[in-house]
Amino acid sequence: MSLFRAKEWWSASVGEADEVITAAVGNFDNEPEPALLKLATGSLSGKLRVYRPRQRGYSLEDLLLEAALELPVLQLAAGRLTADSTKLTLAVLHPRALSVYRLVGSGGGSDDGPSYHALECIFSHALERPSYNLLVGTASGSGDFACVQSMDGLLTLLEKERAQPPCQLSKFLLPGPLTYCANTDALLTFNSQLEVDCYRRAHFAPSPASTHPRLQVDWSVPVGEHVTALLVARLSRGMAASQVDIVVVAERLLLYIKENGSIRNQKRLDYSACCAAAHSVDGSSQQRLVVGGRTGAVMVYSDMELLWAARLPGPPATLGVHRFGQQPGLLLSLLYDGTTTLSYLGTTPPPPGAVGAAESKQLNYEAMDAEHRRLLGVIREASTTRPEPAGGISLRAEVPLRCDERGSGEGAEELPALTVRLMAAHSGVAPADDVSMVASCAPPLFLAADHIVLPPLIAGDPPAAVPLVFRARPDELPVDLSATVVVNYSAGGELRCASCELRLPLRLVADPVEPLKTSGFRLTIETNRPPLPLGGLFEDMVVDAASAAAEGAALSIVYGCGLDATVLASKKERGRYRVCSSRFEGLWLLTDELVRRLRAHGEGEAGASDGGFAVWYEDSLPLREYFEAIDDHLASRRALVDAKAELEQRARQLRAVEKRLLVRLKDRVPAPIASLEALLEGSHHQLLELAHRAEEHQAQLRFHAARVSAGTRLLLLLLRLKFRLGDEEARLLEAHLSPLTSFSEEASDGWEERTAAALTHLLHHGLKKRGTGAEPSASPSQGAQAPLAMPADAAKVKKSITLVCDRLNKGSRPGKGGAQAAAPGSWEPPGKEAG
């Protein structure tokens, strides 16, 4: 353990706790000499920050740029990767892409450089496989190149903005560290057999016989431990000017390897290493090695000799030694708590009692052996297969047909409410402890309390009655009346759960009114039974003034958002029901409720001579109205993206004005503010207006998302009725044509592109044409699959939906076997005579 602590010179918080971060150092804006180095940091949340530390202590002017890249940042690297190879660029590795940026400065600032910086993307290369790490090397005579290692051991080389065909590593199971040796023009990595492998870059040549040819190992050196760092440096004394060391830093081993694969030197470590870096010494060709330990200690080596040891505030994830400002030899460390620190090796002693505390502790081998035997018994007991314990908590929901009386308060108390009594009974031997109940429902429905803690339940006691109060917001269209209740508890030391599905009544989101004459959108549902009285079919909806009218052949409702819907029953013997609404999305909920109640009534019948009750739909599908809702939803998404982009631009403008005004105010001889005050006020006013506009676009997107969700659910129901899809077939179709259109601020893809990709997969694997190949227009892309991005229009998803409907009409059915139904045109609705 070190007697001294590293003294902090500069620090900044660049990420949340336990978030993996990465860093790169270089003159990214290509500032002319004397240039100051910049520090770039990236995180898994997609935040990229560029700092310019110039003096001791962090200041506001040190942060040059902060950008959100929409994708997680796995690694950063500096190199000249453009075609001209003269400007330094910043390479950013994402899970499925490698992007190269240039930091551009603008604005006539002070002598410290430009006052405003922007990130310019030079090029971006889509990767075929999920990436793991990135290497930027300098080859003699050809300039810098980038190499990306995927999670499955595929190496992709990019040189002068061009990518070579990927090659597969040999002896690969899990990815490991990657480095480059310029003397031998070879890549070095660590495999799962605990060996260091060397691959010549000359072997990266395309093979006509294989898409991803396997690379041949030039030499291998067994290490026997997990390697945490792999780098190339000049550390050994007495080497020729053209020789280098391949440094292998394992968990408890420091190993120097020659360029031909033979071991030069090695040393056992008495601590667990987690990272390492090499740095040059002024006036000497020999470098020094800095190794970070998992206890927060930093060791400095010259060859194999330990020169100095110091302690950081925590274990480092990355180390480096650079010159920032006018201060050389600063130690860069990225800690796991999201802090970036520049420090120097000081002589401040640690607190009393901390030195030698770990070394003086005596090991109790008897206690360790006893704990080992106890853990083996626990593992053996957990590994044995035991039957599921009998008994447990059973849930039963009592859903009333009528809503509660509305309160006279303000806010949520004025909204219609429905109290559901959930009965929880326990039948197990051991009592149920730590009982926690969670309920969820789809908007606009919500609960007054969605998380309830219950007292312990004992077998034989009366069931515990838990009231769940559901309410509905009047400003949104309801699309789903189902709710889910999950109970988590522990019985006999085991964690268990129970769930209950319930459906809320239609009366919670709609009120009956006098029959309306609607001439907007309509559809017809047919059955093989005489029409039923709507008063008996919707008995919960005819308890008010509309009862007398509803006893006839018409029933009208109005949702809380003001949208109306009407169901009409045929007066003839043939059981036809027509559902009408002034808007297309208003058809869904009443149609679904009608079909559910017809099926429930038909299942209660007995002795039918025609094979049982059946309901179907035979008119044309309302695709045109459905596609209009999709177009409106996509237009709302694009409007929201444009509003956010403009809002970000105005925020950068406001920040630049604030920094310039702050510089003026800090001067000893303040300069005239001129028009900066008016510019600041105008920028702030524009920022507020754009923020309000973005909120309006978010509300419009929620509205159109509800429309698309209702239209999708209606189309799925009509497809099931029209083509007689079974439960499993309908479930597979709903899995690909999902009605879940909820959007997230962090998501990089939306409903249109996800649905188009899912339906394309369904067309080629679950709805193939019988005896023919796939549609040329919907053929999957060859090679790497491009990441999903917002489309310019909804033509692709609309075409995929049309193709799915056409395949269903021709007899294909979703499933593992593709086309597995009867030939097209060979079925008729049950109970209906041909012709």
Phi, psi and omega in degrees: 000141184283146176276348188234159177246149176286134181274131182282131176253326181199142178208155178207147177270120186244002181191170178282167179295144179062021177257126182292132181234162179220161185214157174212148184236136177172171177273075191291333177269009177052047179291137180294160181295145356281115185272148176257138179289147176248150180246119178252134179232146177223156183224170180290342176281359178089010181273127177243125180234143178237124181245157173228082179292125183240335183210172184292134180090142181281139175227165183297326182289347181289333180276109181274325187206141171222120185225147174257118187265004176069343180235151178298142177261114181272323183199150176240149178206149179253140179180165177264087188255007179273174183292326181280338176059032178246332183258140178283134182236169180245118178267129182240123181262121174254170180302328183231015182202154172240117182247142180243126184240159173236134177272117185249127177257144180213166179093138179275086181275206179277194179289350182282355180124189181298153180268350183217135180235145178226157181258120181248123180278119179279310176200160179221133182244122177286135182262146183285325183238160175299132187274158178240305179213172187228144176227132173242117181237162179245112179268141181293123176091343183237359177085195184279152175217162178240144179227127181246128176257128180273174180291338180252022172081029178260125180259128178240121180261134176235125181221126181054049175066015179237139182257137175271160178300136182294154178231150183262135176286149175272159178051048186251137170228311179228146180289154180219188180299155183220133177214173185228137177249113183287332182298319181256000182051057185222151174260141181236137180214175182239129183257177183284352174273014179061044179231150173264122182252147178242130179236127177286136179290340178292341180278354179281074180235140180295142179245126180291341183273346183217143178290318179234088182294148179275136179278145178268133181285128178284315174202158180227144178232118177289136179251317178086358178221166176286130182269128179262336181211144180219120184210167180243126182203171176253095185246326184286144178279150175078017178276155174291163183295336183264001183261153178223166174254140169264108189267124178245116178252106177264184182296322181226022185216139173243119189231130175252126182243141176285172183290338180267003177098358177274151183279130179267316183197158177206159184207134175278137180259144178262020176215168181264116182275147180235339179198166181202160177203151177248149179217153182274156178246134181301132177079010181218144177276348179276140179258171178237157185246133177246123183240131177259138180256163181287350175269001182094003180276148177238124181249134179249122183244143166244111193059238177258007184265130178280118182267319187205153176220139179216169183239134176265168178298339180196173179294133183274148173266332180214144177232157176187157178236122185215173177250120178239135185064232176252015184252110179276161172070030178278138182270115177269126180223132174252115184269161182287348177272009177088022181249133173255127187231137169251122186221167174231159187281097182266189183234032177280120183288153177287172179298154180299143179091347181276336183280126175076009181292320181286324183287332184278351181286127180275139180275131179261096184290329178294317178294323178296319179293320178295319178294323178297317178294322180294317179294323176298321177295321178295317180295318180295321179291322180287334183281337180289140181281120179243146179293155178295128182298141180284154179079181182145190180272130174247140184246141177219126184257134174252102184259114178286158179275337182250151179279164176287164175290137183288140179280172180257009181279192180251160177077230185292339181293336180279346183282152177297138184232151177224124180261117178258127177268119179255119182263121180246116180239144181246134182237008181279171179284309179278145178294153179267117181251166177051050182279121181231130183245131179233129179241146181217153178207167184270144176300149008274009177286146177207163182250148175294323176215114183264357179227120184230135177257125182257155174288167180303140179255135182240140180298138181094341177285157176299149180300142177279127180264120181245118178277130175244118183261115177258139175228164182230130176284139184275356186262005181230154179278125178284137180234346184210126181256009180274153177220154182232136178236127180237133179243123175253136181203171177237133179224121181064030181083004179247142177275130181223168180212159175218148183226160181212131176256135178221157180239127182278152182288156179294334184296340180292329185245358183215151178239140177286145178225176175297146181307132181255149174263098184255129180241030181268262183251143182209158174208159187239128176253132183243149177225170177259028177229157175300151182298141180267151175295131181293335177294326177277330180286324179241059183293334179282347181259000185239048181254002181244210183292341181276006185296313185298319180290324183286340177296343179277234186241020181216144176215127180240142177228160176230124178287168180297333179278000178099355181279140183252161176206146184223140174241132181241135177258140180291146178269357179270178181291332181286131186279092177242142178228131180248129178252127183234153177200154178285342177231151183297319183290344179285350180285332194298303191294319179291323177296316179297319179294322178296314181294320179298315183287326176296317179293321178296321178290321181291326179292337179279350179283155179222153176075028178286137183271348184254020174095008177106170182286143179215148177227140183209172178225128185236357177285176178290151181285140181280062183288325183297315179293323179294320180292329176296321176295322178295318178299318179295322179295316180294321177297323177293322177298314180295322178296322179292320178297317178296321180294321179291322178296317178293324177295320178295322179295317179293327178293320177295322178296317179296321180293320178296320179294319179296319179295318179294320178293324179293322177297318178299319184287335181276348180296146177294323175249092186300134176273159178301136180289334180058234185258015181295326180295318178292323178295322178294316180295319179293321178294321178294320178295317178296323179297318179294319179297318179292327177294317176296322179294321178295323177295322177296320179293325176295320177295319177296323179294321176297321179296312181288332175295321176295323177297313180294322179296316178295317179296322179293317178296321178294318179296319178297320178295316180293323177297321180293320180286322185286322185249013175052052179284140176283177182297315181292321178294318178294324178294319178295320180294321179291331178293330179268321176257079190283135175275002181276106183248014180297139183253157179232145180292331183271345183289139179265355179228160184237187186293321185297310182289325176294318180292320178298318179293319180293318180290326175298319176295321179295321181294330184262349182233331183244344181228043180293149174291142180286117177081004180231168178278192181279164178293132180298327183287342182244022182291141180292149181291143178277147177080219185288141177272122182290146178295151181292137179220158181296125181284160177289328176213177183262024183295321184292314181290325178292321178294321179295319178296319178296318179296321178297315178297322179294319179295320177296322180293331180272003174111349179289150179226142180293136181165178182294331184269005180071238180285110185223010182257184179290166181296152181298140178081004184265005181235153175230152178301140180300140178079004181248130180283145179294141179087000000 
